[in-house]
Amino acid sequence: MKLADDGYCFVCGPKNPIGLKLKFHFNGKTIKTEFISKKEHQGYLNIVHGGIISTLLDEAMVKLALAMDIPVVTAQMEIRLKKPLRVGEKIIVEAEILHNTKKLLEAYAKAVTMNNVLIADAKGKLVKV
């Protein structure tokens, strides 16, 4: 399978008119991005939908692998939503690699507020393609 990028990724694609257009910063070991939600991202009134938060965690783990020149797809992800995220509140999403084997990467991602309150975290198994 060949993975191609046409700029329409929902999270980072610059061409996606309804996408988040997030920019990620790789430091050689981890990757980070910042996200400020809008009303369109809510589930319950003024609370960001858990699916949006899960999407951000997934993207961070995959984006980290790609930054390390390792093409992967997510095979499994375990998410823990710890605290509600208010619409308009800025979070930092960061990912790191836990294990790197011949066929699989295991990664960890977290979303924290500017006050370092853990909103959610995830562990993922990413299959190398």
C-alpha positions in Angstrom: 0.0 0.0 0.0 1.3 3.4 -0.9 0.3 6.3 1.3 -0.3 9.6 -0.5 -1.0 13.1 0.7 -3.2 15.4 -1.4 -3.4 18.1 1.2 -7.0 17.2 2.3 -6.2 15.6 5.7 -9.0 16.7 8.1 -6.5 17.6 10.8 -3.4 19.0 8.9 -4.4 19.4 5.3 -4.0 23.0 4.0 -6.5 22.4 1.2 -9.4 21.0 3.2 -11.9 23.9 3.5 -13.5 22.4 6.7 -10.3 21.0 8.1 -8.4 22.1 11.2 -5.2 23.0 9.3 -3.0 22.3 12.3 0.8 22.6 12.1 3.0 20.1 13.9 6.4 20.8 15.2 8.9 17.8 15.4 12.0 18.1 17.7 13.6 14.9 16.6 11.9 12.9 19.4 8.4 14.1 19.9 5.8 16.1 18.0 3.5 18.9 19.2 0.6 21.0 18.0 -1.8 23.5 19.5 -5.5 23.5 19.0 -8.2 26.0 19.9 -11.7 24.5 19.3 -14.6 26.4 17.9 -18.4 26.0 18.5 -18.5 23.6 15.5 -16.4 21.1 17.4 -18.7 20.7 20.4 -20.7 17.7 21.5 -22.7 18.9 24.5 -23.1 22.7 25.0 -19.7 24.3 25.1 -17.8 21.0 25.5 -15.6 19.7 22.7 -16.8 16.4 21.3 -14.6 13.5 22.4 -14.3 12.3 18.8 -12.4 15.5 17.9 -10.0 15.0 20.8 -9.5 11.4 19.8 -8.8 12.5 16.2 -6.1 14.9 17.4 -4.4 12.2 19.5 -4.5 9.8 16.6 -3.1 12.3 14.2 -0.3 13.3 16.5 0.9 9.7 16.8 0.8 9.1 13.0 2.3 12.5 12.3 5.2 11.7 14.6 5.9 8.4 12.7 5.8 10.2 9.4 8.2 12.9 10.7 10.6 10.0 11.4 10.2 8.7 7.8 8.1 5.7 9.0 4.9 5.4 7.1 2.2 3.9 9.3 -1.6 3.5 9.7 -3.3 3.2 13.1 -4.4 -0.4 13.9 -5.5 0.1 17.5 -5.9 3.0 19.8 -7.0 3.2 23.5 -8.2 6.6 24.6 -8.9 7.9 28.0 -10.9 11.1 28.2 -10.1 12.5 31.6 -11.6 16.0 31.8 -14.0 18.0 29.6 -12.5 20.5 27.2 -14.3 23.8 27.0 -15.0 25.3 23.6 -12.3 27.9 22.9 -9.8 26.6 25.4 -6.3 26.0 24.0 -4.7 22.6 24.3 -1.3 21.2 23.5 -1.2 17.8 21.8 2.0 15.9 22.0 3.1 12.4 20.9 6.1 10.1 21.6 7.2 6.7 20.5 7.2 4.0 23.2 8.4 1.0 21.2 9.6 0.5 17.7 9.7 -3.1 16.2 10.0 -4.5 12.7 6.3 -4.2 11.9 4.8 -2.0 14.6 5.2 1.3 16.4 3.6 1.8 19.8 3.0 5.4 20.6 1.6 7.6 23.3 -0.2 11.0 22.9 -1.7 13.4 25.3 -3.7 16.6 25.2 -3.1 19.1 28.0 -4.4 22.6 28.8 -2.0 25.6 29.1 -2.1 24.9 32.8 -0.9 21.4 32.2 -4.2 19.8 33.1 -4.5 16.4 31.3 -7.6 16.4 29.1 -7.1 13.1 27.4 -4.4 10.6 26.5 -4.0 7.6 24.2 -1.8 4.6 23.4 -1.7 3.5 19.8 -0.4 0.6 17.8 0.6 1.8 14.4 1.3 -0.8 11.6 4.2 0.0 9.3 3.3 0.0 5.6 
